Amino acid sequence: MNAVRFEQVTQRFGTLTALSDLDLELPAGQLSALLGPNGAGKTTAIELMLGLSAPVSGSVQVLGGDPRDAATRSHVGAMLQDFTAPLGLNVRELLSLYAALYPAPMPVARALELSGLGAQAAQRASGLSGGQKRRLSFALAVVGRPRLLLLDEPTVAMDIQSRAAFWQGIADLRSEGCTVLLTTHLLEEVDRAADRVVVLSRGRLVADGTPYSVRQQVGLSRVRFTSSLSDAQLRALPGAESLELGSRQQATFRTRQPEVLVRAALGAAPDLAHLEVTQASLEDAFLSLTGDAAVSA
């Protein structure tokens, strides 16, 4: 069963086409990451999933129903970047207020546990730190016991401990059958946690698969070494698609021809050292797929 299904979805705003004939299926129970540069169509796709707008053409289904129907929306939770809530209430009061809006909410104590906010339950929301407000936003998104959870940059402003608690909460929700869709610019989190990666560029789907398969799709390798070669000499090496210069004469390349590049570098630089050849990262693949656009949620 699919938690989300887009079929030939097109969405326009005036003369701007935000999504173009998008076909997308998100299987129930998976954690999927929706990636793309600014203007790729991610926000538009999420608005359609939340029932905040309707497509110009095509169809959108969420949990087998129309995302604009109240019955469907009662099973969808969303943690967005813009946090708005009555901050004069304390954390427990806020969660109780939100829980009352849903037909079968989880106990407030469970939402506090998942978000790691048990110690702040009696604290006014206005007095929470930035990271704690993000955790409160997460708690408010899950207290309704959603079957589909949409997360927009969820770990922004969280410290290391808060992020660990957040991801444990996500693991617990998934064990209960919750489907999760995540947008983030922290691709190391995506690589570690996502079952599926969906990449949009200019309103179109350019990649869809596991993090490993997306890296494989672009066929990139990363080559790193130190040498006395000049900037011009490094850039002239055959097979180099991009070059990053680091400290202590370190050069890092993205390439589809690692053997060619390494052979040429060894011939040009007798002092070449600290050679590493690895598969390109998910960020490397993202940049290649989207034309080196800045990674963004």
Number of C-alpha atoms within 10 A of each C-alpha: 11 16 20 21 22 21 15 16 21 22 23 14 9 7 6 8 15 21 26 18 16 20 16 17 16 20 17 18 20 19 22 25 28 23 26 30 22 16 17 22 25 25 16 20 23 19 14 23 25 21 20 11 15 20 18 13 14 16 17 24 20 24 21 13 15 19 25 18 12 10 12 19 20 19 21 23 23 20 22 17 13 9 10 8 14 11 14 13 16 18 27 21 18 21 25 16 14 18 22 12 12 16 12 14 19 15 15 25 15 14 26 23 15 24 25 22 22 17 10 17 19 13 17 17 22 14 13 17 12 13 17 20 20 26 27 28 23 27 28 26 23 33 26 25 24 24 22 27 23 25 23 21 18 22 21 15 16 19 12 10 9 19 18 14 18 22 17 15 20 22 15 13 20 18 11 12 14 22 26 26 22 20 24 21 18 15 20 13 13 23 19 9 16 19 16 22 23 22 23 24 23 18 22 18 19 15 21 19 15 17 24 15 15 22 24 16 14 17 15 22 21 21 23 21 17 20 20 16 18 10 12 8 12 22 17 13 17 16 18 21 14 14 17 11 14 11 7 9 13 18 20 20 25 24 22 17 17 20 13 14 20 22 12 16 21 14 11 16 15 11 12 17 14 9 15 12 15 12 17 20 21 21 19 18 24 26 16 18 20 20 11 14 14 14 17 17 20
